[in-house]
Amino acid sequence: MAMNSGIHNDAMRTLHRLNTRYEEQNEEVQRTMRLQMQGVQPDAAQFMKLLERHSVTQQAMEAQVKLHVKAHQTALNESR
């Protein structure tokens, strides 16, 4: 069980780190959009890169959750 706990903690740390990154990127997207509403034109290429990084971070979070769930399902099935 200790090994599973370590895996759980690692997964939670990874999810926390990804979530923090995602929230920071989201704040940057919102800031850019507020500036655009004020008439400031963002660098389109830079904004697209930000959106791509935001999307990749979200996909990484989703993949991490799936791995975490799969590990729990495997442990549950093995314990039966």
TIMARMI-884888 format. One record per residue: chain; z, y, x of N, C-alpha, C in turn; residue in three letters. Coordinates in steps of 0.02 Angstrom, whole numbers, plus 50000, padded with zeros to 5 digits. Each point is the difference from the previous one (the first is absolute). Layout:
<nodes>
<node c="A" n_w="Z" n_v="Y" n_u="X" ca_w="Z" ca_v="Y" ca_u="X" c_w="Z" c_v="Y" c_u="X" r="Ala"/>
...
</nodes>
This chain:
<nodes>
<node c="A" n_w="50000" n_v="49940" n_u="50041" ca_w="50000" ca_v="50060" ca_u="49959" c_w="50000" c_v="50063" c_u="50043" r="Met"/>
<node c="A" n_w="50031" n_v="49998" n_u="50058" ca_w="50003" ca_v="50058" ca_u="50044" c_w="49929" c_v="50020" c_u="50022" r="Ala"/>
<node c="A" n_w="49957" n_v="49951" n_u="50012" ca_w="49932" ca_v="50016" ca_u="50020" c_w="49964" c_v="50036" c_u="49943" r="Met"/>
<node c="A" n_w="50008" n_v="49976" n_u="49939" ca_w="49969" ca_v="50033" ca_u="49943" c_w="50027" c_v="50071" c_u="49992" r="Asn"/>
<node c="A" n_w="50064" n_v="50010" n_u="50014" ca_w="50030" ca_v="50066" ca_u="49996" c_w="49967" c_v="50046" c_u="50051" r="Ser"/>
<node c="A" n_w="49989" n_v="49975" n_u="50060" ca_w="49967" ca_v="50040" ca_u="50052" c_w="49929" c_v="50018" c_u="49980" r="Gly"/>
<node c="A" n_w="49965" n_v="49953" n_u="49971" ca_w="49931" ca_v="50013" ca_u="49976" c_w="50002" c_v="50053" c_u="49945" r="Ile"/>
<node c="A" n_w="50049" n_v="49992" n_u="49955" ca_w="50008" ca_v="50049" ca_u="49945" c_w="50013" c_v="50070" c_u="50029" r="His"/>
<node c="A" n_w="50046" n_v="50005" n_u="50048" ca_w="50016" ca_v="50065" ca_u="50030" c_w="49940" c_v="50030" c_u="50035" r="Asn"/>
<node c="A" n_w="49962" n_v="49959" n_u="50036" ca_w="49940" ca_v="50024" ca_u="50034" c_w="49949" c_v="50026" c_u="49949" r="Asp"/>
<node c="A" n_w="49991" n_v="49963" n_u="49946" ca_w="49953" ca_v="50020" ca_u="49948" c_w="50022" c_v="50065" c_u="49967" r="Ala"/>
<node c="A" n_w="50065" n_v="50007" n_u="49988" ca_w="50026" ca_v="50060" ca_u="49969" c_w="49993" c_v="50061" c_u="50046" r="Met"/>
<node c="A" n_w="50012" n_v="49989" n_u="50065" ca_w="49991" ca_v="50055" ca_u="50048" c_w="49927" c_v="50021" c_u="50003" r="Arg"/>
<node c="A" n_w="49956" n_v="49952" n_u="50000" ca_w="49928" ca_v="50016" ca_u="50001" c_w="49980" c_v="50037" c_u="49937" r="Thr"/>
<node c="A" n_w="50023" n_v="49977" n_u="49943" ca_w="49984" ca_v="50035" ca_u="49937" c_w="50029" c_v="50070" c_u="50000" r="Leu"/>
<node c="A" n_w="50060" n_v="50008" n_u="50025" ca_w="50031" ca_v="50066" ca_u="50003" c_w="49959" c_v="50047" c_u="50044" r="His"/>
<node c="A" n_w="49979" n_v="49975" n_u="50058" ca_w="49960" ca_v="50040" ca_u="50047" c_w="49933" c_v="50019" c_u="49968" r="Arg"/>
<node c="A" n_w="49967" n_v="49952" n_u="49967" ca_w="49937" ca_v="50014" ca_u="49967" c_w="50009" c_v="50049" c_u="49942" r="Leu"/>
<node c="A" n_w="50054" n_v="49992" n_u="49963" ca_w="50013" ca_v="50044" ca_u="49943" c_w="50013" c_v="50071" c_u="50025" r="Asn"/>
<node c="A" n_w="50037" n_v="50007" n_u="50054" ca_w="50012" ca_v="50066" ca_u="50029" c_w="49934" c_v="50033" c_u="50020" r="Thr"/>
<node c="A" n_w="49958" n_v="49962" n_u="50034" ca_w="49934" ca_v="50025" ca_u="50020" c_w="49959" c_v="50019" c_u="49939" r="Arg"/>
<node c="A" n_w="50000" n_v="49958" n_u="49949" ca_w="49963" ca_v="50013" ca_u="49939" c_w="50023" c_v="50065" c_u="49967" r="Tyr"/>
<node c="A" n_w="50066" n_v="50009" n_u="49996" ca_w="50027" ca_v="50061" ca_u="49969" c_w="49982" c_v="50062" c_u="50040" r="Glu"/>
<node c="A" n_w="50002" n_v="49995" n_u="50067" ca_w="49980" ca_v="50057" ca_u="50042" c_w="49926" c_v="50017" c_u="49989" r="Glu"/>
<node c="A" n_w="49959" n_v="49949" n_u="49996" ca_w="49928" ca_v="50012" ca_u="49988" c_w="49990" c_v="50030" c_u="49931" r="Gln"/>
<node c="A" n_w="50038" n_v="49976" n_u="49951" ca_w="49994" ca_v="50026" ca_u="49932" c_w="50019" c_v="50074" c_u="49999" r="Asn"/>
<node c="A" n_w="50052" n_v="50019" n_u="50036" ca_w="50020" ca_v="50070" ca_u="50004" c_w="49945" c_v="50042" c_u="50031" r="Glu"/>
<node c="A" n_w="49967" n_v="49973" n_u="50051" ca_w="49946" ca_v="50035" ca_u="50033" c_w="49940" c_v="50009" c_u="49953" r="Glu"/>
<node c="A" n_w="49985" n_v="49948" n_u="49960" ca_w="49946" ca_v="50005" ca_u="49951" c_w="50017" c_v="50054" c_u="49949" r="Val"/>
<node c="A" n_w="50062" n_v="49999" n_u="49975" ca_w="50021" ca_v="50049" ca_u="49950" c_w="49998" c_v="50072" c_u="50029" r="Gln"/>
<node c="A" n_w="50022" n_v="50007" n_u="50062" ca_w="49998" ca_v="50066" ca_u="50033" c_w="49929" c_v="50025" c_u="50006" r="Arg"/>
<node c="A" n_w="49955" n_v="49957" n_u="50020" ca_w="49929" ca_v="50018" ca_u="50007" c_w="49971" c_v="50020" c_u="49933" r="Thr"/>
<node c="A" n_w="50018" n_v="49964" n_u="49948" ca_w="49974" ca_v="50016" ca_u="49933" c_w="50028" c_v="50066" c_u="49975" r="Met"/>
<node c="A" n_w="50064" n_v="50014" n_u="50015" ca_w="50029" ca_v="50065" ca_u="49980" c_w="49964" c_v="50057" c_u="50036" r="Arg"/>
<node c="A" n_w="49987" n_v="49991" n_u="50064" ca_w="49964" ca_v="50051" ca_u="50038" c_w="49930" c_v="50011" c_u="49971" r="Leu"/>
<node c="A" n_w="49968" n_v="49945" n_u="49981" ca_w="49933" ca_v="50006" ca_u="49972" c_w="50002" c_v="50038" c_u="49934" r="Gln"/>
<node c="A" n_w="50052" n_v="49990" n_u="49960" ca_w="50007" ca_v="50037" ca_u="49937" c_w="50011" c_v="50075" c_u="50014" r="Met"/>
<node c="A" n_w="50025" n_v="50016" n_u="50059" ca_w="50011" ca_v="50070" ca_u="50019" c_w="49937" c_v="50030" c_u="50033" r="Gln"/>
<node c="A" n_w="49947" n_v="49961" n_u="50003" ca_w="49937" ca_v="50025" ca_u="50027" c_w="49987" c_v="49981" c_u="50072" r="Gly"/>
<node c="A" n_w="50046" n_v="49965" n_u="50032" ca_w="49990" ca_v="49979" ca_u="50069" c_w="49959" c_v="49935" c_u="50000" r="Val"/>
<node c="A" n_w="49944" n_v="50000" n_u="50035" ca_w="49957" ca_v="49942" ca_u="50002" c_w="50021" c_v="49955" c_u="50059" r="Gln"/>
<node c="A" n_w="50022" n_v="49939" n_u="49985" ca_w="50019" ca_v="49955" ca_u="50054" c_w="49939" c_v="49973" c_u="50037" r="Pro"/>
<node c="A" n_w="50012" n_v="49976" n_u="50059" ca_w="49948" ca_v="49967" ca_u="50039" c_w="49986" c_v="49934" c_u="49963" r="Asp"/>
<node c="A" n_w="49940" n_v="49994" n_u="49974" ca_w="49983" ca_v="49942" ca_u="49958" c_w="50006" c_v="49934" c_u="50039" r="Ala"/>
<node c="A" n_w="49978" n_v="49999" n_u="50062" ca_w="50004" ca_v="49939" ca_u="50040" c_w="50072" c_v="49980" c_u="50013" r="Ala"/>
<node c="A" n_w="50041" n_v="50050" n_u="50015" ca_w="50071" ca_v="49986" ca_u="50013" c_w="50035" c_v="49976" c_u="49937" r="Gln"/>
<node c="A" n_w="49983" n_v="50030" n_u="49943" ca_w="50030" ca_v="49980" ca_u="49937" c_w="49980" c_v="49929" c_u="49982" r="Phe"/>
<node c="A" n_w="49937" n_v="49982" n_u="50012" ca_w="49977" ca_v="49932" ca_u="49987" c_w="50037" c_v="49950" c_u="50044" r="Met"/>
<node c="A" n_w="50011" n_v="50018" n_u="50063" ca_w="50038" ca_v="49956" ca_u="50045" c_w="50071" c_v="49990" c_u="49974" r="Lys"/>
<node c="A" n_w="50030" n_v="50054" n_u="49975" ca_w="50067" ca_v="49995" ca_u="49971" c_w="50001" c_v="49953" c_u="49940" r="Leu"/>
<node c="A" n_w="49951" n_v="50007" n_u="49956" ca_w="49996" ca_v="49957" ca_u="49941" c_w="49989" c_v="49927" c_u="50021" r="Leu"/>
<node c="A" n_w="49959" n_v="49989" n_u="50052" ca_w="49988" ca_v="49932" ca_u="50023" c_w="50065" c_v="49970" c_u="50029" r="Glu"/>
<node c="A" n_w="50037" n_v="50039" n_u="50040" ca_w="50063" ca_v="49976" ca_u="50028" c_w="50050" c_v="49985" c_u="49944" r="Arg"/>
<node c="A" n_w="50000" n_v="50043" n_u="49950" ca_w="50045" ca_v="49991" ca_u="49942" c_w="49984" c_v="49934" c_u="49965" r="His"/>
<node c="A" n_w="49936" n_v="49987" n_u="49990" ca_w="49977" ca_v="49939" ca_u="49967" c_w="50017" c_v="49938" c_u="50042" r="Ser"/>
<node c="A" n_w="49989" n_v="50004" n_u="50065" ca_w="50014" ca_v="49944" ca_u="50045" c_w="50075" c_v="49985" c_u="50000" r="Val"/>
<node c="A" n_w="50041" n_v="50052" n_u="50000" ca_w="50073" ca_v="49991" ca_u="49999" c_w="50020" c_v="49965" c_u="49936" r="Thr"/>
<node c="A" n_w="49971" n_v="50021" n_u="49944" ca_w="50016" ca_v="49968" ca_u="49936" c_w="49979" c_v="49926" c_u="50001" r="Gln"/>
<node c="A" n_w="49942" n_v="49986" n_u="50027" ca_w="49977" ca_v="49930" ca_u="50004" c_w="50046" c_v="49959" c_u="50045" r="Gln"/>
<node c="A" n_w="50023" n_v="50030" n_u="50054" ca_w="50046" ca_v="49965" ca_u="50045" c_w="50066" c_v="49984" c_u="49964" r="Ala"/>
<node c="A" n_w="50024" n_v="50048" n_u="49960" ca_w="50061" ca_v="49988" ca_u="49962" c_w="49990" c_v="49942" c_u="49950" r="Met"/>
<node c="A" n_w="49944" n_v="50001" n_u="49966" ca_w="49985" ca_v="49947" ca_u="49952" c_w="49996" c_v="49932" c_u="50034" r="Glu"/>
<node c="A" n_w="49968" n_v="49998" n_u="50058" ca_w="49995" ca_v="49937" ca_u="50037" c_w="50069" c_v="49976" c_u="50023" r="Ala"/>
<node c="A" n_w="50041" n_v="50047" n_u="50022" ca_w="50067" ca_v="49981" ca_u="50023" c_w="50042" c_v="49972" c_u="49943" r="Gln"/>
<node c="A" n_w="49994" n_v="50029" n_u="49941" ca_w="50036" ca_v="49975" ca_u="49942" c_w="49976" c_v="49930" c_u="49983" r="Val"/>
<node c="A" n_w="49934" n_v="49989" n_u="50001" ca_w="49973" ca_v="49934" ca_u="49985" c_w="50026" c_v="49948" c_u="50049" r="Lys"/>
<node c="A" n_w="50002" n_v="50017" n_u="50065" ca_w="50027" ca_v="49954" ca_u="50050" c_w="50073" c_v="49984" c_u="49987" r="Leu"/>
<node c="A" n_w="50037" n_v="50051" n_u="49982" ca_w="50071" ca_v="49992" ca_u="49986" c_w="50011" c_v="49954" c_u="49940" r="His"/>
<node c="A" n_w="49961" n_v="50011" n_u="49948" ca_w="50005" ca_v="49959" ca_u="49939" c_w="49980" c_v="49928" c_u="50016" r="Val"/>
<node c="A" n_w="49947" n_v="49992" n_u="50039" ca_w="49976" ca_v="49933" ca_u="50017" c_w="50053" c_v="49962" c_u="50040" r="Lys"/>
<node c="A" n_w="50033" n_v="50035" n_u="50046" ca_w="50053" ca_v="49967" ca_u="50039" c_w="50057" c_v="49977" c_u="49955" r="Ala"/>
<node c="A" n_w="50017" n_v="50040" n_u="49952" ca_w="50053" ca_v="49981" ca_u="49953" c_w="49978" c_v="49941" c_u="49956" r="His"/>
<node c="A" n_w="49938" n_v="50001" n_u="49978" ca_w="49974" ca_v="49945" ca_u="49959" c_w="49999" c_v="49935" c_u="50040" r="Gln"/>
<node c="A" n_w="49980" n_v="50005" n_u="50063" ca_w="49998" ca_v="49940" ca_u="50043" c_w="50070" c_v="49973" c_u="50010" r="Thr"/>
<node c="A" n_w="50048" n_v="50044" n_u="50014" ca_w="50069" ca_v="49978" ca_u="50009" c_w="50027" c_v="49969" c_u="49936" r="Ala"/>
<node c="A" n_w="49984" n_v="50029" n_u="49944" ca_w="50022" ca_v="49973" ca_u="49936" c_w="49970" c_v="49931" c_u="49987" r="Leu"/>
<node c="A" n_w="49935" n_v="49993" n_u="50013" ca_w="49967" ca_v="49936" ca_u="49990" c_w="50026" c_v="49946" c_u="50047" r="Asn"/>
<node c="A" n_w="50017" n_v="50019" n_u="50062" ca_w="50026" ca_v="49951" ca_u="50048" c_w="50071" c_v="49979" c_u="49983" r="Glu"/>
<node c="A" n_w="50036" n_v="50042" n_u="49965" ca_w="50069" ca_v="49984" ca_u="49983" c_w="50005" c_v="49953" c_u="49940" r="Ser"/>
<node c="A" n_w="49944" n_v="49991" n_u="49966" ca_w="50001" ca_v="49957" ca_u="49940" c_w="49999" c_v="49927" c_u="50018" r="Arg"/>
</nodes>
